[in-house]
């Protein structure tokens, strides 16, 4: 799975550690997500999406990105 977490996080000048603390995981988990080595639970993906949207767009909810915008699945992600 590919994500745009790193891009969004760097745009708002948020460290991996700060994002990790905001969503209740370790910095290593954020790093693994950014490098495509870990697939998040739906709850974690939702929390990350919410934090990044609020920090990026504030109250402009019309501009918010969806989970699918931030977490990009490929067909290979669904193969056993």
Biopython code that builds the backbone (N, CA, C, O; Angstrom):
import numpy as np
from Bio.PDB.StructureBuilder import StructureBuilder

atoms = [
    (1, "UNK", "N", (0.839, -1.167, 0.000)),
    (1, "UNK", "CA", (0.000, 0.000, 0.000)),
    (1, "UNK", "C", (0.887, 1.233, 0.000)),
    (1, "UNK", "O", (1.914, 1.282, 0.676)),
    (2, "UNK", "N", (0.473, 2.211, -0.760)),
    (2, "UNK", "CA", (1.167, 3.493, -0.785)),
    (2, "UNK", "C", (0.329, 4.508, -0.020)),
    (2, "UNK", "O", (-0.897, 4.415, 0.036)),
    (3, "UNK", "N", (1.020, 5.477, 0.566)),
    (3, "UNK", "CA", (0.307, 6.537, 1.278)),
    (3, "UNK", "C", (0.918, 7.888, 0.932)),
    (3, "UNK", "O", (2.034, 7.978, 0.422)),
    (4, "UNK", "N", (0.158, 8.927, 1.223)),
    (4, "UNK", "CA", (0.697, 10.282, 1.099)),
    (4, "UNK", "C", (0.878, 10.904, 2.489)),
    (4, "UNK", "O", (0.914, 12.125, 2.638)),
    (5, "UNK", "N", (0.992, 10.041, 3.493)),
    (5, "UNK", "CA", (1.164, 10.523, 4.863)),
    (5, "UNK", "C", (2.397, 11.413, 4.970)),
    (5, "UNK", "O", (2.321, 12.516, 5.510)),
    (6, "UNK", "N", (3.528, 10.940, 4.458)),
    (6, "UNK", "CA", (4.774, 11.706, 4.574)),
    (6, "UNK", "C", (4.609, 13.090, 3.943)),
    (6, "UNK", "O", (4.989, 14.099, 4.536)),
    (7, "UNK", "N", (4.041, 13.127, 2.738)),
    (7, "UNK", "CA", (3.854, 14.398, 2.037)),
    (7, "UNK", "C", (3.006, 15.360, 2.873)),
    (7, "UNK", "O", (3.399, 16.505, 3.096)),
    (8, "UNK", "N", (1.845, 14.893, 3.331)),
    (8, "UNK", "CA", (0.951, 15.765, 4.104)),
    (8, "UNK", "C", (1.597, 16.179, 5.427)),
    (8, "UNK", "O", (1.505, 17.334, 5.842)),
    (9, "UNK", "N", (2.242, 15.230, 6.072)),
    (9, "UNK", "CA", (2.883, 15.508, 7.356)),
    (9, "UNK", "C", (3.972, 16.568, 7.206)),
    (9, "UNK", "O", (4.083, 17.475, 8.031)),
    (10, "UNK", "N", (4.767, 16.449, 6.157)),
    (10, "UNK", "CA", (5.830, 17.430, 5.939)),
    (10, "UNK", "C", (5.270, 18.792, 5.537)),
    (10, "UNK", "O", (5.845, 19.823, 5.887)),
    (11, "UNK", "N", (4.171, 18.808, 4.817)),
    (11, "UNK", "CA", (3.540, 20.072, 4.428)),
    (11, "UNK", "C", (3.103, 20.886, 5.644)),
    (11, "UNK", "O", (3.178, 22.114, 5.639)),
    (12, "UNK", "N", (2.649, 20.195, 6.676)),
    (12, "UNK", "CA", (2.175, 20.895, 7.874)),
    (12, "UNK", "C", (3.236, 20.929, 8.973)),
    (12, "UNK", "O", (2.971, 21.344, 10.101)),
    (13, "UNK", "N", (4.454, 20.477, 8.616)),
    (13, "UNK", "CA", (5.591, 20.499, 9.543)),
    (13, "UNK", "C", (5.293, 19.739, 10.842)),
    (13, "UNK", "O", (5.529, 20.234, 11.944)),
    (14, "UNK", "N", (4.768, 18.525, 10.672)),
    (14, "UNK", "CA", (4.439, 17.654, 11.787)),
    (14, "UNK", "C", (5.434, 16.500, 11.785)),
    (14, "UNK", "O", (5.626, 15.853, 10.756)),
    (15, "UNK", "N", (6.058, 16.239, 12.903)),
    (15, "UNK", "CA", (7.043, 15.152, 12.966)),
    (15, "UNK", "C", (6.334, 13.802, 13.032)),
    (15, "UNK", "O", (5.151, 13.718, 13.363)),
    (16, "UNK", "N", (7.075, 12.761, 12.713)),
    (16, "UNK", "CA", (6.529, 11.406, 12.847)),
    (16, "UNK", "C", (6.121, 11.161, 14.293)),
    (16, "UNK", "O", (5.078, 10.563, 14.556)),
    (17, "UNK", "N", (6.942, 11.621, 15.228)),
    (17, "UNK", "CA", (6.653, 11.419, 16.639)),
    (17, "UNK", "C", (5.358, 12.121, 17.052)),
    (17, "UNK", "O", (4.543, 11.548, 17.775)),
    (18, "UNK", "N", (5.172, 13.345, 16.596)),
    (18, "UNK", "CA", (3.953, 14.089, 16.950)),
    (18, "UNK", "C", (2.710, 13.417, 16.370)),
    (18, "UNK", "O", (1.688, 13.311, 17.048)),
    (19, "UNK", "N", (2.792, 12.965, 15.121)),
    (19, "UNK", "CA", (1.648, 12.266, 14.523)),
    (19, "UNK", "C", (1.382, 10.969, 15.273)),
    (19, "UNK", "O", (0.232, 10.639, 15.563)),
    (20, "UNK", "N", (2.439, 10.240, 15.586)),
    (20, "UNK", "CA", (2.286, 8.977, 16.314)),
    (20, "UNK", "C", (1.581, 9.195, 17.654)),
    (20, "UNK", "O", (0.660, 8.457, 18.002)),
    (21, "UNK", "N", (2.012, 10.194, 18.391)),
    (21, "UNK", "CA", (1.390, 10.480, 19.684)),
    (21, "UNK", "C", (-0.070, 10.884, 19.522)),
    (21, "UNK", "O", (-0.906, 10.546, 20.360)),
    (22, "UNK", "N", (-0.382, 11.608, 18.445)),
    (22, "UNK", "CA", (-1.757, 12.056, 18.207)),
    (22, "UNK", "C", (-2.713, 10.903, 17.936)),
    (22, "UNK", "O", (-3.900, 10.987, 18.252)),
    (23, "UNK", "N", (-2.195, 9.826, 17.351)),
    (23, "UNK", "CA", (-3.070, 8.705, 16.988)),
    (23, "UNK", "C", (-2.848, 7.474, 17.856)),
    (23, "UNK", "O", (-3.513, 6.455, 17.664)),
    (24, "UNK", "N", (-1.917, 7.554, 18.813)),
    (24, "UNK", "CA", (-1.729, 6.474, 19.779)),
    (24, "UNK", "C", (-0.911, 5.293, 19.290)),
    (24, "UNK", "O", (-1.185, 4.153, 19.665)),
    (25, "UNK", "N", (0.099, 5.550, 18.450)),
    (25, "UNK", "CA", (1.011, 4.494, 18.004)),
    (25, "UNK", "C", (2.443, 4.971, 18.199)),
    (25, "UNK", "O", (2.675, 6.084, 18.671)),
    (26, "UNK", "N", (3.399, 4.128, 17.835)),
    (26, "UNK", "CA", (4.802, 4.514, 17.948)),
    (26, "UNK", "C", (5.249, 5.245, 16.682)),
    (26, "UNK", "O", (4.607, 5.168, 15.635)),
    (27, "UNK", "N", (6.360, 5.949, 16.811)),
    (27, "UNK", "CA", (6.951, 6.609, 15.648)),
    (27, "UNK", "C", (7.330, 5.576, 14.593)),
    (27, "UNK", "O", (7.232, 5.845, 13.396)),
    (28, "UNK", "N", (7.758, 4.402, 15.030)),
    (28, "UNK", "CA", (8.140, 3.341, 14.105)),
    (28, "UNK", "C", (6.949, 2.889, 13.252)),
    (28, "UNK", "O", (7.122, 2.533, 12.087)),
    (29, "UNK", "N", (5.760, 2.904, 13.823)),
    (29, "UNK", "CA", (4.563, 2.552, 13.063)),
    (29, "UNK", "C", (4.304, 3.570, 11.965)),
    (29, "UNK", "O", (3.977, 3.191, 10.840)),
    (30, "UNK", "N", (4.444, 4.845, 12.268)),
    (30, "UNK", "CA", (4.262, 5.887, 11.257)),
    (30, "UNK", "C", (5.303, 5.724, 10.160)),
    (30, "UNK", "O", (4.986, 5.842, 8.976)),
    (31, "UNK", "N", (6.543, 5.453, 10.550)),
    (31, "UNK", "CA", (7.604, 5.235, 9.572)),
    (31, "UNK", "C", (7.279, 4.046, 8.669)),
    (31, "UNK", "O", (7.449, 4.127, 7.452)),
    (32, "UNK", "N", (6.818, 2.953, 9.252)),
    (32, "UNK", "CA", (6.461, 1.761, 8.466)),
    (32, "UNK", "C", (5.309, 2.054, 7.514)),
    (32, "UNK", "O", (5.311, 1.572, 6.382)),
    (33, "UNK", "N", (4.337, 2.827, 7.947)),
    (33, "UNK", "CA", (3.228, 3.220, 7.081)),
    (33, "UNK", "C", (3.724, 4.050, 5.899)),
    (33, "UNK", "O", (3.345, 3.811, 4.752)),
    (34, "UNK", "N", (4.564, 5.013, 6.196)),
    (34, "UNK", "CA", (5.079, 5.901, 5.147)),
    (34, "UNK", "C", (5.918, 5.150, 4.119)),
    (34, "UNK", "O", (5.998, 5.557, 2.960)),
    (35, "UNK", "N", (6.540, 4.060, 4.543)),
    (35, "UNK", "CA", (7.398, 3.285, 3.652)),
    (35, "UNK", "C", (6.720, 2.040, 3.083)),
    (35, "UNK", "O", (7.373, 1.199, 2.466)),
    (36, "UNK", "N", (5.406, 1.927, 3.294)),
    (36, "UNK", "CA", (4.643, 0.828, 2.714)),
    (36, "UNK", "C", (4.926, -0.534, 3.309)),
    (36, "UNK", "O", (4.687, -1.552, 2.659)),
    (37, "UNK", "N", (5.430, -0.573, 4.532)),
    (37, "UNK", "CA", (5.750, -1.842, 5.172)),
    (37, "UNK", "C", (4.680, -2.294, 6.171)),
    (37, "UNK", "O", (4.829, -3.336, 6.809)),
    (38, "UNK", "N", (3.618, -1.526, 6.307)),
    (38, "UNK", "CA", (2.590, -1.839, 7.300)),
    (38, "UNK", "C", (1.245, -1.360, 6.793)),
    (38, "UNK", "O", (1.125, -0.240, 6.297)),
    (39, "UNK", "N", (0.231, -2.208, 6.916)),
    (39, "UNK", "CA", (-1.131, -1.821, 6.562)),
    (39, "UNK", "C", (-1.885, -1.505, 7.851)),
    (39, "UNK", "O", (-1.946, -2.347, 8.746)),
    (40, "UNK", "N", (-2.453, -0.320, 7.961)),
    (40, "UNK", "CA", (-3.118, 0.071, 9.208)),
    (40, "UNK", "C", (-4.485, -0.580, 9.354)),
    (40, "UNK", "O", (-5.097, -1.015, 8.379)),
    (41, "UNK", "N", (-4.942, -0.634, 10.589)),
    (41, "UNK", "CA", (-6.334, -1.012, 10.826)),
    (41, "UNK", "C", (-7.213, 0.125, 10.302)),
    (41, "UNK", "O", (-6.732, 1.233, 10.067)),
    (42, "UNK", "N", (-8.475, -0.154, 10.125)),
    (42, "UNK", "CA", (-9.403, 0.880, 9.670)),
    (42, "UNK", "C", (-9.452, 2.028, 10.677)),
    (42, "UNK", "O", (-9.508, 3.194, 10.288)),
    (43, "UNK", "N", (-9.430, 1.706, 11.950)),
    (43, "UNK", "CA", (-9.468, 2.744, 12.981)),
    (43, "UNK", "C", (-8.227, 3.629, 12.919)),
    (43, "UNK", "O", (-8.336, 4.851, 13.018)),
    (44, "UNK", "N", (-7.053, 3.029, 12.757)),
    (44, "UNK", "CA", (-5.830, 3.825, 12.663)),
    (44, "UNK", "C", (-5.843, 4.692, 11.411)),
    (44, "UNK", "O", (-5.464, 5.862, 11.465)),
    (45, "UNK", "N", (-6.273, 4.134, 10.288)),
    (45, "UNK", "CA", (-6.351, 4.915, 9.048)),
    (45, "UNK", "C", (-7.295, 6.104, 9.232)),
    (45, "UNK", "O", (-7.007, 7.207, 8.767)),
    (46, "UNK", "N", (-8.415, 5.878, 9.907)),
    (46, "UNK", "CA", (-9.370, 6.955, 10.167)),
    (46, "UNK", "C", (-8.740, 8.042, 11.045)),
    (46, "UNK", "O", (-8.871, 9.231, 10.753)),
    (47, "UNK", "N", (-8.058, 7.632, 12.120)),
    (47, "UNK", "CA", (-7.440, 8.605, 13.024)),
    (47, "UNK", "C", (-6.398, 9.454, 12.303)),
    (47, "UNK", "O", (-6.356, 10.673, 12.471)),
    (48, "UNK", "N", (-5.553, 8.801, 11.497)),
    (48, "UNK", "CA", (-4.522, 9.529, 10.754)),
    (48, "UNK", "C", (-5.160, 10.490, 9.771)),
    (48, "UNK", "O", (-4.733, 11.638, 9.651)),
    (49, "UNK", "N", (-6.183, 10.025, 9.066)),
    (49, "UNK", "CA", (-6.886, 10.874, 8.099)),
    (49, "UNK", "C", (-7.486, 12.093, 8.794)),
    (49, "UNK", "O", (-7.377, 13.210, 8.288)),
    (50, "UNK", "N", (-8.110, 11.889, 9.932)),
    (50, "UNK", "CA", (-8.730, 12.990, 10.675)),
    (50, "UNK", "C", (-7.690, 14.008, 11.129)),
    (50, "UNK", "O", (-7.879, 15.211, 10.953)),
    (51, "UNK", "N", (-6.599, 13.532, 11.710)),
    (51, "UNK", "CA", (-5.551, 14.441, 12.204)),
    (51, "UNK", "C", (-4.948, 15.239, 11.055)),
    (51, "UNK", "O", (-4.786, 16.455, 11.166)),
    (52, "UNK", "N", (-4.612, 14.570, 9.951)),
    (52, "UNK", "CA", (-3.989, 15.262, 8.819)),
    (52, "UNK", "C", (-4.953, 16.258, 8.180)),
    (52, "UNK", "O", (-4.541, 17.353, 7.796)),
    (53, "UNK", "N", (-6.221, 15.897, 8.060)),
    (53, "UNK", "CA", (-7.207, 16.822, 7.488)),
    (53, "UNK", "C", (-7.386, 18.058, 8.364)),
    (53, "UNK", "O", (-7.394, 19.181, 7.860)),
    (54, "UNK", "N", (-7.528, 17.855, 9.663)),
    (54, "UNK", "CA", (-7.723, 18.989, 10.568)),
    (54, "UNK", "C", (-6.512, 19.921, 10.553)),
    (54, "UNK", "O", (-6.665, 21.143, 10.562)),
    (55, "UNK", "N", (-5.318, 19.348, 10.529)),
    (55, "UNK", "CA", (-4.106, 20.161, 10.535)),
    (55, "UNK", "C", (-3.884, 20.860, 9.199)),
    (55, "UNK", "O", (-3.330, 21.959, 9.155)),
    (56, "UNK", "N", (-4.313, 20.228, 8.113)),
    (56, "UNK", "CA", (-4.096, 20.788, 6.782)),
    (56, "UNK", "C", (-5.182, 21.780, 6.391)),
    (56, "UNK", "O", (-4.885, 22.856, 5.873)),
    (57, "UNK", "N", (-6.435, 21.424, 6.636)),
    (57, "UNK", "CA", (-7.564, 22.215, 6.122)),
    (57, "UNK", "C", (-8.398, 22.904, 7.187)),
    (57, "UNK", "O", (-9.277, 23.699, 6.856)),
    (58, "UNK", "N", (-8.147, 22.621, 8.450)),
    (58, "UNK", "CA", (-8.894, 23.274, 9.525)),
    (58, "UNK", "C", (-10.381, 23.025, 9.419)),
    (58, "UNK", "O", (-10.826, 21.878, 9.375)),
    (59, "UNK", "N", (-11.143, 24.092, 9.379)),
    (59, "UNK", "CA", (-12.605, 23.991, 9.345)),
    (59, "UNK", "C", (-13.165, 23.831, 7.936)),
    (59, "UNK", "O", (-14.373, 23.656, 7.780)),
    (60, "UNK", "N", (-12.326, 23.884, 6.911)),
    (60, "UNK", "CA", (-12.781, 23.772, 5.515)),
    (60, "UNK", "C", (-13.014, 22.308, 5.167)),
    (60, "UNK", "O", (-12.237, 21.709, 4.423)),
    (61, "UNK", "N", (-14.089, 21.734, 5.710)),
    (61, "UNK", "CA", (-14.362, 20.303, 5.538)),
    (61, "UNK", "C", (-14.635, 19.915, 4.097)),
    (61, "UNK", "O", (-14.532, 18.738, 3.751)),
    (62, "UNK", "N", (-14.981, 20.873, 3.247)),
    (62, "UNK", "CA", (-15.185, 20.570, 1.827)),
    (62, "UNK", "C", (-13.878, 20.151, 1.154)),
    (62, "UNK", "O", (-13.901, 19.472, 0.127)),
    (63, "UNK", "N", (-12.754, 20.546, 1.716)),
    (63, "UNK", "CA", (-11.448, 20.213, 1.143)),
    (63, "UNK", "C", (-10.849, 18.934, 1.730)),
    (63, "UNK", "O", (-9.819, 18.459, 1.251)),
    (64, "UNK", "N", (-11.474, 18.382, 2.746)),
    (64, "UNK", "CA", (-10.929, 17.197, 3.414)),
    (64, "UNK", "C", (-10.705, 16.058, 2.433)),
    (64, "UNK", "O", (-11.488, 15.858, 1.505)),
    (65, "UNK", "N", (-9.632, 15.318, 2.648)),
    (65, "UNK", "CA", (-9.321, 14.131, 1.865)),
    (65, "UNK", "C", (-9.987, 12.922, 2.507)),
    (65, "UNK", "O", (-10.189, 12.890, 3.721)),
    (66, "UNK", "N", (-10.323, 11.936, 1.698)),
    (66, "UNK", "CA", (-10.899, 10.696, 2.225)),
    (66, "UNK", "C", (-9.771, 9.740, 2.613)),
    (66, "UNK", "O", (-8.610, 9.960, 2.267)),
    (67, "UNK", "N", (-10.121, 8.692, 3.324)),
    (67, "UNK", "CA", (-9.140, 7.655, 3.652)),
    (67, "UNK", "C", (-8.511, 7.123, 2.366)),
    (67, "UNK", "O", (-7.304, 6.888, 2.313)),
    (68, "UNK", "N", (-9.326, 6.935, 1.338)),
    (68, "UNK", "CA", (-8.833, 6.395, 0.068)),
    (68, "UNK", "C", (-7.867, 7.353, -0.630)),
    (68, "UNK", "O", (-7.017, 6.918, -1.408)),
    (69, "UNK", "N", (-7.992, 8.650, -0.357)),
    (69, "UNK", "CA", (-7.056, 9.622, -0.925)),
    (69, "UNK", "C", (-5.679, 9.513, -0.265)),
    (69, "UNK", "O", (-4.656, 9.738, -0.910)),
    (70, "UNK", "N", (-5.662, 9.172, 1.001)),
    (70, "UNK", "CA", (-4.419, 9.124, 1.768)),
    (70, "UNK", "C", (-3.770, 7.745, 1.709)),
    (70, "UNK", "O", (-2.546, 7.631, 1.638)),
    (71, "UNK", "N", (-4.590, 6.707, 1.740)),
    (71, "UNK", "CA", (-4.101, 5.328, 1.692)),
    (71, "UNK", "C", (-4.496, 4.724, 0.353)),
    (71, "UNK", "O", (-5.673, 4.460, 0.107)),
    (72, "UNK", "N", (-3.509, 4.507, -0.515)),
    (72, "UNK", "CA", (-3.756, 4.019, -1.874)),
    (72, "UNK", "C", (-3.490, 2.514, -1.938)),
    (72, "UNK", "O", (-2.351, 2.067, -1.804)),
    (73, "UNK", "N", (-4.544, 1.753, -2.141)),
    (73, "UNK", "CA", (-4.404, 0.311, -2.277)),
    (73, "UNK", "C", (-4.192, -0.060, -3.735)),
    (73, "UNK", "O", (-4.725, 0.587, -4.637)),
    (74, "UNK", "N", (-3.412, -1.101, -3.955)),
    (74, "UNK", "CA", (-3.248, -1.647, -5.295)),
    (74, "UNK", "C", (-3.829, -3.059, -5.300)),
    (74, "UNK", "O", (-4.111, -3.618, -4.240)),
    (75, "UNK", "N", (-4.008, -3.631, -6.475)),
    (75, "UNK", "CA", (-4.528, -4.994, -6.566)),
    (75, "UNK", "C", (-3.636, -5.985, -5.816)),
    (75, "UNK", "O", (-4.129, -6.971, -5.268)),
    (76, "UNK", "N", (-2.336, -5.729, -5.791)),
    (76, "UNK", "CA", (-1.410, -6.623, -5.089)),
    (76, "UNK", "C", (-1.657, -6.669, -3.584)),
    (76, "UNK", "O", (-1.313, -7.649, -2.925)),
    (77, "UNK", "N", (-2.247, -5.619, -3.049)),
    (77, "UNK", "CA", (-2.534, -5.587, -1.615)),
    (77, "UNK", "C", (-3.594, -6.607, -1.220)),
    (77, "UNK", "O", (-3.705, -6.957, -0.045)),
    (78, "UNK", "N", (-4.367, -7.082, -2.175)),
    (78, "UNK", "CA", (-5.465, -7.991, -1.890)),
    (78, "UNK", "C", (-5.162, -9.441, -2.250)),
    (78, "UNK", "O", (-6.018, -10.312, -2.088)),
    (79, "UNK", "N", (-3.961, -9.705, -2.735)),
    (79, "UNK", "CA", (-3.563, -11.074, -3.069)),
    (79, "UNK", "C", (-3.022, -11.766, -1.838)),
    (79, "UNK", "O", (-2.376, -11.152, -0.989)),
    (80, "UNK", "N", (-3.294, -13.043, -1.761)),
    (80, "UNK", "CA", (-2.800, -13.830, -0.604)),
    (80, "UNK", "C", (-1.381, -14.251, -0.802)),
    (80, "UNK", "O", (-0.807, -14.914, 0.062)),
]
sb = StructureBuilder()
sb.init_structure("model")
sb.init_model(0)
sb.init_chain("A")
sb.init_seg("    ")
for serial, (resi, resn, name, xyz) in enumerate(atoms, 1):
    if name == "N":
        sb.init_residue(resn, " ", resi, " ")
    sb.init_atom(name, np.array(xyz, "f"), 0.0, 1.0, " ", f" {name:<3s}", serial, name[0])
structure = sb.get_structure()
